[in-house]
Amino acid sequence: MGGLTYIDFLAKFGIGGAHPGGFSLTKNMLLQEKITQNSYILDAGCGTGQTSAYLYEQYKANVFGLELNPIMIEKAQNRFQDRQLPIQLVQGSIEQIPFKDETFDFVLSESVLAFVNKPKALKELFRVLKKGGRFLANEMTINKKLTSQEETEIKEFYAVDSLLLEEDWRKILKETGFHDTKLSMHPLDFVNGNTGQEFNFSANFEPELFGILNQHGNILVKYHDILSHRIITCTK
């Protein structure tokens, strides 16, 4: 497949709301929080900027987007410029966040931690949150332990280093220092009502990316009772 990955597919297709539950679940998650125009919010791994744009347009908050992928950065930048949104976009990794300690009231991460070193990234997210700040995430989980063959197949396709059960997430969040942790699981048919998904295709995307899309679909079907996602909320 010429070394192309699932992340390349997301970037070239310019998918917004690619995470499970889609954009409607994001909006619902944000509704539960006390976000105001005085809030400082980091959209960590902001992708093409769909959620960042919504955060500013809905709440007039101080929004910062952090993204590593250059294609996604360009698409997010174009979105913010087209809509004249005063969102600060920074290229960087959530494993080494280029912001000072205790900068943000809220940090949001949607299907980002799955693809990085989780303990390292969570320490960084914790560091940049103010005391009493809130961490909100929508992340991949597994519902039961996998065989080593199943685990290898999923990890190799998505290029992830680990697959966590709900109790693994609880443990790692507690070890990081978070408290008031809540995890909620949403039925997978919630994904089917994903009206917020959008596409912003790159001019030059490789035909092999359709193969990655197909493989992604096959994995979701094959592991529909094992692969899941949780909404995670916790406080520093």
N, C-alpha and C positions, 0 to 999 in steps of 0.2 A: 504493500500500500504506500510505498515511497516514503515511509516514516511519518505519514500524516496521522494525527491523533484526534480523539474526540474533541479536544479543546480547539484544534484547527477547524473542525467542522462547525463548532459553535461560533467561532470568530468570523469565518468566511460567509456563513449563512446569516450572520448578524442577528442571532436569535435573542430577543428580549423575553423575559419571563420563561426561560428554559427550565428553571428549577421545578421540581414536583409541586403541583398545586397552582403553579403559574402566578400571574400578576394579581389575580383576585385574592389569592391566599396572602400575598405580600400586603395588600391593602388592609385586609382583615387583621393581620398581625400588628400593623402600625396603629390601627384604631384602638387597640387595647392599651396603648402607651400614652403618657402625658407629654406629647410633643407640642412645643410652642414655637413662635417666631424667634425666641431667645435661645432655642436649643442648638447646640453644636453637634452635628451628626456626621459620622464617617460611614460611607457606603464602601465597605472593604471588599474589593473584588467586584467593582461596579459594572463590569462588562460594557455593554453598549449604552449604559446610562439611563435605562428606563426607570428604575426605582429612584435614582438620584433626582431626575427631572420631576417625578411625581412628588417627592419629598419637598422640593422647593415650591412647586405650583400649589400644592395642597396646604402646606403649613407655613410657607415663607421662612423656613428655618435656615440656619447657616449650614449649608451642605458641602461636604468634601467627598470627592470620588477618588478611590485608589484602585488602580488597575495595572497589571503587568503586561498584558498582551497588547502589542503595538497596533494591531488591526482593530481591536475593540476600543482602544484609546482614541483612535482616529474617528471611529463612528460615534463615540460618546461626545467628543469635542464638537463634531458637526451638529449633533442634536442640540447641545447647549447653545451653540452659536446661532443656529436657526431659530431657536425659541427665545434667544436673548436671556438666558438664565445665568445668574451670577454664581455658578457652581465652580469651585476650585477643583481642577482635575490634576492628579499627581500620578506619575508613572512610578510604580514600585511594588514590592512584594509584601504580603501581610506577615511574612516571616521576619521582616525587617522594616517596620513602618516608619516612614520619614516624618514623624510628628513628635512633639515633646510629650513628656509624661502628663497625664491628667488633662488632656485637651478637650475630650468629647463627653457630652451627656449621654449619647447613644452611639453604639457601634452595631452595624448591621452586616450580616454575612449570609449570602444565599448561595448554597451549593458551591462554596469556595474551600472550606476547610477539608473537604474530602480529597482535594488535589494537592495538599501541602503537608508539611510536617506539623501535625496537629498540636502537640505540646508546645512547640516553638511559636507557632502562630497565636495560640491562645494566650501565651505569656505576653506577647506584644499587644494583642487586643486589650488585655487586662491593664497593661501599662498605660496605654493612651486614654483609657476611660477615667473620668473623674470619680472620686469617692462617691458611692451611691449611684453611679452611672449604670446604664442598662445595656446588656449585650443581648441582641436578638439574632437568631439564626434559623435557617431552614436547611437541614443537612441530611445526607444519606445515612441510613442505618440499615442493619440487617436484623431480621426478626428472630433468627436462630442461627446457631453455629453452622458453618459450611464445611463440606469436605475440602481437603487441600486442593483437589482438582477444581472444584467449583470456585473456591477462593482465588486460585491462580487465574482462571478464565476472566473473572470480573476485574481483578486488580490489573491484569495486563491490558485489557481493553480500555479501561478508563484511566490507566496510568496513575493509579493511587497506591499508596504504601500500606494502607490498612483499612479494614472494614470493621466498624464498631457496632456492637449491640447497644441497646439503650443504657444498660448498666455500665458499659465502658465509657459512654459519654458522661454519665453522672460522675464517675470516678475521676476522669480527666479534668472536668470542670471544677470539682471540689479541690483537687490537687493544685489547680491554677490559683485558687483563692476565691472563686465565685461562691455566692450563697443565694438563697431564695430561688433555687433552680427548679424550673418546671419544664417537662418534656411532654409534648402531646403528639399523638399519632393521628394522621388523617387518612381515611380510606383512599385507596388508590383511584377509585372512580372519580374522586375530586379532580384528578388531573384531566379527565375527559371534558370537563366544562371549562377548559383553559382558554377563555375568550381573549385574554390579555396577551397571548403570544403574538409576537410580531417578527417579521423577517426584514433584514436590511442586507441584501446580497452584495458581496464584493464583485467587482467587475470581472476579476480573473479568479474563478474558483475551479479547482481540479475536479474532474468527473468522479475520481475515486472517493470524494467526500460523500457521494450518494451511497457508496458501499458502507461507509462508516455509519450513516443514518440507518441503513438497513440492519446492520449488525447490532446497533443500539436497540432497535425495535425488537430484534430476536432475543436479546438478553433480557429485556423487560418482560417479555412473554414467558421465557423459560424460568425466570426467577421471580415471577409475580407475587408469590407467597413469602419470599425471603427478602428481596430488596424492598426497602421502604424509605420513609423519611420522617423526621420529627421536627416539629417547631420547638426550638429551645429558647427559653428566656431566663435570664439570671442577672444578678446585681453584684456590683463590685463592693 
